[in-house]
């Protein structure tokens, strides 16, 4: 039995909201969802896949409190969560490929439109959360180390993750502001 998709999306949203750090949810996850849905509208992508993947893209990091392989952990957790919600295997597989490829590593680049949207929306969000990056990094690095880390992350996002022309256009002002702030 398949549940109505809107009900499933709302349930996944609530689960992620309860799992994620409050700041992460408010300043990153919600931003990724907003950007992903906007790109899906512009590019005529599968909005249900995009919305589910946007909510779940960092579930591996949220549950395991790690970053290095959170895309692979997230794929596993998303498969379990969506299976419990009786989502079709086709949608589960598509959402999970979006999660696995959202970091846009050279060995596993986004291929489908929905995968590209999630990777781009994730990068777009990073340009909005610079103060949060500094807040998170303050306890484990000097200001200069945090600044260098943020600058490197945003440069990678711009050069490797923001592959959609529409996403780059929507993010250009934030990129220019970040360059002024970070030097």
Secondary structure by P-SEA (a helix, b strand, c coil): ccccaaaaaaaaaaaaaaccccccccccaaaaaaaaaaaaaaaccaaaaaaaaaaccaaaaaaacccccaaaaaaaaaaaaaaaacccaaaaaaaaaaaaacccccccccccaaaaaaaaaaaaaaaacaaaaaaaacccccaaaaaaaaaaaaaaaaccccccaaaaaacaaaaaaaaaaac
